[in-house]
Amino acid sequence: MRRLYTASNLPEAHLLLHRLTASGIEACVLNEHAQGGLGEIPFTHAWPEIWIMEEADEPRARRIVTEFEKMPSSTDTARCGTCGELNPPAFEICWRCGQVLR
């Protein structure tokens, strides 16, 4: 196992985890439940971390992280082209029908 990324919050960690696993990279989130220890442990030790299982996946995983960090933040909702449902700005997949938002 090798630490790949330290996220600022759990949603960010899980978005990146989803991108990695969708690309065939086995990864996991550590410190997922460490937020409850804030005050007892330093806050930097409670940040969620993404770890990859195979060292050989690291170059490809780093490229995915770079693309993830370059993504523009949007405040616009996205309408699903399949079902027409409005989705929050950070969504990549429609919450209603599961189709990829473009």
FIBAMAR-368933 format. One record per atom (N, C-alpha, C, O): residue in one letter; atom name; x, y, z. Coordinates in nm, 2 decimals. Layout:
residues N
residuo|atomo|east|north|up
A|CA|X|Y|Z
...
END
This chain:
residues 102
residuo|atomo|east|north|up
M|N|0.09|-0.12|0.00
M|CA|0.00|0.00|0.00
M|C|0.09|0.12|0.00
M|O|0.20|0.12|0.06
R|N|0.04|0.23|-0.06
R|CA|0.11|0.35|-0.07
R|C|0.01|0.47|-0.06
R|O|-0.09|0.47|-0.13
R|N|0.05|0.57|0.02
R|CA|-0.04|0.69|0.03
R|C|-0.03|0.77|-0.10
R|O|0.08|0.80|-0.14
L|N|-0.14|0.80|-0.16
L|CA|-0.14|0.88|-0.28
L|C|-0.18|1.02|-0.26
L|O|-0.13|1.11|-0.32
Y|N|-0.28|1.05|-0.17
Y|CA|-0.34|1.18|-0.16
Y|C|-0.41|1.20|-0.03
Y|O|-0.46|1.11|0.04
T|N|-0.40|1.32|0.02
T|CA|-0.47|1.36|0.14
T|C|-0.58|1.46|0.10
T|O|-0.55|1.57|0.05
A|N|-0.70|1.43|0.13
A|CA|-0.81|1.51|0.09
A|C|-0.85|1.61|0.21
A|O|-0.82|1.58|0.32
S|N|-0.92|1.71|0.17
S|CA|-0.96|1.81|0.27
S|C|-1.09|1.77|0.34
S|O|-1.12|1.82|0.45
N|N|-1.17|1.68|0.28
N|CA|-1.29|1.63|0.34
N|C|-1.33|1.49|0.28
N|O|-1.27|1.45|0.18
L|N|-1.43|1.43|0.34
L|CA|-1.47|1.30|0.30
L|C|-1.53|1.29|0.16
L|O|-1.50|1.20|0.08
P|N|-1.62|1.39|0.12
P|CA|-1.67|1.39|-0.01
P|C|-1.57|1.40|-0.12
P|O|-1.57|1.32|-0.22
E|N|-1.47|1.48|-0.10
E|CA|-1.36|1.49|-0.19
E|C|-1.28|1.36|-0.20
E|O|-1.25|1.31|-0.31
A|N|-1.26|1.30|-0.09
A|CA|-1.19|1.17|-0.09
A|C|-1.26|1.06|-0.17
A|O|-1.21|0.98|-0.24
H|N|-1.40|1.06|-0.15
H|CA|-1.48|0.96|-0.21
H|C|-1.49|0.98|-0.36
H|O|-1.50|0.89|-0.44
L|N|-1.50|1.11|-0.40
L|CA|-1.50|1.14|-0.55
L|C|-1.37|1.09|-0.61
L|O|-1.38|1.03|-0.72
L|N|-1.26|1.12|-0.55
L|CA|-1.13|1.07|-0.61
L|C|-1.12|0.92|-0.61
L|O|-1.08|0.86|-0.70
L|N|-1.17|0.86|-0.50
L|CA|-1.17|0.71|-0.49
L|C|-1.25|0.65|-0.60
L|O|-1.21|0.56|-0.67
H|N|-1.37|0.71|-0.63
H|CA|-1.45|0.66|-0.74
H|C|-1.38|0.67|-0.87
H|O|-1.39|0.58|-0.95
R|N|-1.31|0.78|-0.90
R|CA|-1.24|0.80|-1.02
R|C|-1.13|0.69|-1.04
R|O|-1.11|0.64|-1.14
L|N|-1.06|0.67|-0.93
L|CA|-0.95|0.57|-0.93
L|C|-1.00|0.43|-0.96
L|O|-0.95|0.36|-1.04
T|N|-1.11|0.39|-0.88
T|CA|-1.16|0.26|-0.90
T|C|-1.23|0.24|-1.04
T|O|-1.22|0.13|-1.09
A|N|-1.29|0.34|-1.09
A|CA|-1.34|0.34|-1.22
A|C|-1.24|0.32|-1.33
A|O|-1.26|0.27|-1.44
S|N|-1.11|0.36|-1.30
S|CA|-1.00|0.34|-1.39
S|C|-0.93|0.21|-1.36
S|O|-0.82|0.18|-1.42
G|N|-0.98|0.13|-1.27
G|CA|-0.92|0.00|-1.25
G|C|-0.81|0.00|-1.15
G|O|-0.73|-0.10|-1.14
I|N|-0.80|0.10|-1.07
I|CA|-0.69|0.11|-0.97
I|C|-0.76|0.08|-0.83
I|O|-0.85|0.15|-0.79
E|N|-0.70|-0.02|-0.77
E|CA|-0.76|-0.06|-0.63
E|C|-0.71|0.04|-0.53
E|O|-0.59|0.06|-0.52
A|N|-0.80|0.10|-0.46
A|CA|-0.76|0.20|-0.36
A|C|-0.86|0.20|-0.25
A|O|-0.97|0.14|-0.26
C|N|-0.83|0.27|-0.14
C|CA|-0.92|0.28|-0.02
C|C|-0.90|0.41|0.05
C|O|-0.80|0.48|0.03
V|N|-1.00|0.45|0.13
V|CA|-0.99|0.57|0.21
V|C|-0.96|0.53|0.35
V|O|-1.02|0.45|0.41
L|N|-0.85|0.59|0.40
L|CA|-0.82|0.57|0.54
L|C|-0.85|0.70|0.62
L|O|-0.86|0.81|0.56
N|N|-0.86|0.69|0.75
N|CA|-0.90|0.80|0.84
N|C|-1.04|0.85|0.81
N|O|-1.08|0.96|0.84
E|N|-1.12|0.76|0.76
E|CA|-1.26|0.79|0.73
E|C|-1.34|0.83|0.85
E|O|-1.43|0.91|0.84
H|N|-1.31|0.77|0.96
H|CA|-1.39|0.80|1.08
H|C|-1.31|0.88|1.19
H|O|-1.35|0.88|1.31
A|N|-1.20|0.94|1.15
A|CA|-1.11|1.01|1.24
A|C|-1.16|1.14|1.28
A|O|-1.11|1.20|1.38
Q|N|-1.26|1.20|1.21
Q|CA|-1.31|1.33|1.25
Q|C|-1.36|1.34|1.39
Q|O|-1.36|1.44|1.45
G|N|-1.41|1.22|1.44
G|CA|-1.46|1.22|1.58
G|C|-1.35|1.24|1.68
G|O|-1.38|1.26|1.80
G|N|-1.22|1.22|1.64
G|CA|-1.11|1.23|1.73
G|C|-1.05|1.37|1.74
G|O|-0.96|1.40|1.81
L|N|-1.11|1.47|1.66
L|CA|-1.06|1.60|1.66
L|C|-1.06|1.66|1.80
L|O|-1.16|1.64|1.88
G|N|-0.95|1.72|1.84
G|CA|-0.94|1.77|1.97
G|C|-0.85|1.68|2.06
G|O|-0.78|1.72|2.14
E|N|-0.86|1.55|2.03
E|CA|-0.78|1.45|2.09
E|C|-0.65|1.42|2.01
E|O|-0.55|1.39|2.07
I|N|-0.67|1.43|1.88
I|CA|-0.55|1.41|1.79
I|C|-0.54|1.54|1.71
I|O|-0.64|1.61|1.69
P|N|-0.42|1.57|1.65
P|CA|-0.40|1.69|1.57
P|C|-0.49|1.68|1.44
P|O|-0.52|1.57|1.39
F|N|-0.55|1.79|1.40
F|CA|-0.64|1.79|1.29
F|C|-0.58|1.73|1.16
F|O|-0.65|1.68|1.08
T|N|-0.45|1.75|1.14
T|CA|-0.39|1.70|1.02
T|C|-0.39|1.54|1.02
T|O|-0.37|1.48|0.91
H|N|-0.40|1.48|1.14
H|CA|-0.41|1.34|1.14
H|C|-0.55|1.28|1.12
H|O|-0.57|1.16|1.11
A|N|-0.64|1.37|1.11
A|CA|-0.78|1.33|1.09
A|C|-0.83|1.35|0.94
A|O|-0.94|1.31|0.91
W|N|-0.74|1.41|0.86
W|CA|-0.78|1.42|0.72
W|C|-0.79|1.29|0.65
W|O|-0.71|1.20|0.67
P|N|-0.89|1.27|0.56
P|CA|-0.90|1.14|0.49
P|C|-0.79|1.13|0.39
P|O|-0.74|1.23|0.33
E|N|-0.73|1.01|0.38
E|CA|-0.62|0.98|0.29
E|C|-0.67|0.87|0.19
E|O|-0.74|0.78|0.22
I|N|-0.62|0.89|0.07
I|CA|-0.64|0.78|-0.04
I|C|-0.51|0.70|-0.05
I|O|-0.40|0.76|-0.07
W|N|-0.52|0.57|-0.03
W|CA|-0.41|0.48|-0.05
W|C|-0.44|0.39|-0.16
W|O|-0.55|0.34|-0.18
I|N|-0.33|0.36|-0.24
I|CA|-0.35|0.27|-0.35
I|C|-0.28|0.14|-0.31
I|O|-0.19|0.14|-0.23
M|N|-0.33|0.03|-0.36
M|CA|-0.28|-0.11|-0.32
M|C|-0.15|-0.15|-0.39
M|O|-0.07|-0.21|-0.33
E|N|-0.14|-0.11|-0.52
E|CA|-0.03|-0.15|-0.60
E|C|0.06|-0.04|-0.63
E|O|0.02|0.06|-0.69
E|N|0.19|-0.05|-0.60
E|CA|0.28|0.06|-0.63
E|C|0.29|0.08|-0.78
E|O|0.32|0.19|-0.83
A|N|0.27|-0.02|-0.86
A|CA|0.28|-0.01|-1.01
A|C|0.17|0.08|-1.06
A|O|0.19|0.14|-1.17
D|N|0.06|0.10|-0.99
D|CA|-0.05|0.19|-1.03
D|C|-0.02|0.34|-1.01
D|O|-0.10|0.42|-1.05
E|N|0.09|0.37|-0.93
E|CA|0.11|0.51|-0.89
E|C|0.12|0.61|-1.00
E|O|0.05|0.71|-0.99
P|N|0.20|0.58|-1.11
P|CA|0.20|0.69|-1.22
P|C|0.06|0.72|-1.27
P|O|0.03|0.84|-1.29
R|N|-0.02|0.62|-1.30
R|CA|-0.15|0.64|-1.36
R|C|-0.24|0.71|-1.26
R|O|-0.32|0.79|-1.29
A|N|-0.23|0.67|-1.13
A|CA|-0.31|0.73|-1.02
A|C|-0.27|0.88|-1.01
A|O|-0.36|0.96|-0.98
R|N|-0.15|0.91|-1.01
R|CA|-0.11|1.05|-1.00
R|C|-0.16|1.13|-1.12
R|O|-0.20|1.25|-1.09
R|N|-0.17|1.08|-1.23
R|CA|-0.23|1.15|-1.35
R|C|-0.38|1.18|-1.32
R|O|-0.43|1.28|-1.35
I|N|-0.45|1.08|-1.26
I|CA|-0.59|1.10|-1.23
I|C|-0.61|1.20|-1.12
I|O|-0.70|1.28|-1.13
V|N|-0.52|1.21|-1.02
V|CA|-0.52|1.31|-0.92
V|C|-0.50|1.45|-0.98
V|O|-0.57|1.54|-0.95
T|N|-0.40|1.46|-1.07
T|CA|-0.38|1.59|-1.14
T|C|-0.50|1.64|-1.21
T|O|-0.53|1.75|-1.20
E|N|-0.56|1.55|-1.29
E|CA|-0.69|1.58|-1.36
E|C|-0.80|1.62|-1.26
E|O|-0.87|1.72|-1.29
F|N|-0.81|1.55|-1.15
F|CA|-0.91|1.58|-1.05
F|C|-0.89|1.72|-0.99
F|O|-0.98|1.79|-0.97
E|N|-0.76|1.75|-0.96
E|CA|-0.73|1.88|-0.90
E|C|-0.75|2.00|-1.00
E|O|-0.78|2.11|-0.96
K|N|-0.74|1.97|-1.13
K|CA|-0.76|2.08|-1.23
K|C|-0.91|2.10|-1.27
K|O|-0.94|2.20|-1.34
M|N|-1.00|2.02|-1.22
M|CA|-1.14|2.03|-1.26
M|C|-1.19|2.16|-1.21
M|O|-1.17|2.20|-1.09
P|N|-1.26|2.24|-1.29
P|CA|-1.31|2.37|-1.25
P|C|-1.43|2.35|-1.15
P|O|-1.50|2.25|-1.17
S|N|-1.44|2.43|-1.05
S|CA|-1.56|2.42|-0.97
S|C|-1.67|2.50|-1.03
S|O|-1.65|2.61|-1.08
S|N|-1.78|2.44|-1.03
S|CA|-1.90|2.50|-1.09
S|C|-2.01|2.52|-0.99
S|O|-2.02|2.45|-0.89
T|N|-2.08|2.63|-1.01
T|CA|-2.19|2.66|-0.92
T|C|-2.32|2.63|-0.99
T|O|-2.43|2.65|-0.93
D|N|-2.32|2.59|-1.12
D|CA|-2.44|2.56|-1.20
D|C|-2.48|2.42|-1.18
D|O|-2.40|2.33|-1.17
T|N|-2.62|2.40|-1.17
T|CA|-2.67|2.27|-1.17
T|C|-2.66|2.21|-1.31
T|O|-2.66|2.28|-1.41
A|N|-2.66|2.08|-1.31
A|CA|-2.65|2.01|-1.44
A|C|-2.78|1.93|-1.46
A|O|-2.83|1.86|-1.38
R|N|-2.84|1.95|-1.58
R|CA|-2.96|1.87|-1.61
R|C|-2.92|1.75|-1.69
R|O|-2.84|1.75|-1.78
C|N|-2.97|1.63|-1.64
C|CA|-2.95|1.50|-1.70
C|C|-3.01|1.50|-1.84
C|O|-3.13|1.53|-1.85
G|N|-2.93|1.45|-1.94
G|CA|-2.98|1.44|-2.07
G|C|-3.07|1.32|-2.09
G|O|-3.14|1.31|-2.19
T|N|-3.07|1.23|-2.00
T|CA|-3.15|1.11|-2.01
T|C|-3.29|1.13|-1.94
T|O|-3.39|1.11|-2.00
C|N|-3.29|1.17|-1.81
C|CA|-3.42|1.18|-1.74
C|C|-3.46|1.32|-1.72
C|O|-3.58|1.35|-1.67
G|N|-3.37|1.42|-1.74
G|CA|-3.41|1.56|-1.72
G|C|-3.40|1.61|-1.58
G|O|-3.43|1.73|-1.56
E|N|-3.35|1.53|-1.49
E|CA|-3.34|1.57|-1.35
E|C|-3.23|1.67|-1.33
E|O|-3.12|1.66|-1.39
L|N|-3.25|1.77|-1.24
L|CA|-3.14|1.87|-1.21
L|C|-3.05|1.80|-1.10
L|O|-3.10|1.74|-1.00
N|N|-2.92|1.82|-1.12
N|CA|-2.82|1.76|-1.02
N|C|-2.73|1.87|-0.97
N|O|-2.70|1.97|-1.04
P|N|-2.69|1.86|-0.85
P|CA|-2.60|1.96|-0.79
P|C|-2.47|1.97|-0.87
P|O|-2.43|1.88|-0.95
P|N|-2.40|2.08|-0.86
P|CA|-2.28|2.11|-0.94
P|C|-2.17|2.01|-0.94
P|O|-2.11|1.98|-1.04
A|N|-2.14|1.95|-0.83
A|CA|-2.03|1.86|-0.82
A|C|-2.06|1.71|-0.87
A|O|-1.97|1.63|-0.88
F|N|-2.19|1.69|-0.90
F|CA|-2.22|1.55|-0.94
F|C|-2.17|1.52|-1.08
F|O|-2.17|1.61|-1.17
E|N|-2.12|1.40|-1.10
E|CA|-2.08|1.35|-1.23
E|C|-2.17|1.25|-1.28
E|O|-2.17|1.22|-1.40
I|N|-2.26|1.19|-1.20
I|CA|-2.35|1.09|-1.23
I|C|-2.49|1.14|-1.18
I|O|-2.50|1.19|-1.07
C|N|-2.59|1.12|-1.26
C|CA|-2.73|1.16|-1.22
C|C|-2.77|1.08|-1.10
C|O|-2.76|0.96|-1.10
W|N|-2.82|1.15|-1.00
W|CA|-2.86|1.09|-0.88
W|C|-2.99|1.01|-0.90
W|O|-3.01|0.91|-0.82
R|N|-3.06|1.04|-1.00
R|CA|-3.19|0.98|-1.02
R|C|-3.18|0.85|-1.11
R|O|-3.24|0.75|-1.07
C|N|-3.11|0.86|-1.22
C|CA|-3.11|0.75|-1.31
C|C|-2.97|0.68|-1.33
C|O|-2.96|0.58|-1.39
G|N|-2.87|0.75|-1.27
G|CA|-2.73|0.69|-1.28
G|C|-2.65|0.71|-1.40
G|O|-2.54|0.65|-1.42
Q|N|-2.70|0.79|-1.50
Q|CA|-2.63|0.82|-1.62
Q|C|-2.52|0.92|-1.60
Q|O|-2.54|1.01|-1.51
V|N|-2.42|0.91|-1.68
V|CA|-2.31|1.01|-1.67
V|C|-2.36|1.15|-1.72
V|O|-2.42|1.15|-1.82
L|N|-2.33|1.25|-1.64
L|CA|-2.37|1.39|-1.68
L|C|-2.26|1.44|-1.77
L|O|-2.14|1.43|-1.74
R|N|-2.29|1.51|-1.87
R|CA|-2.19|1.57|-1.96
R|C|-2.20|1.72|-1.95
R|O|-2.12|1.79|-2.02
END
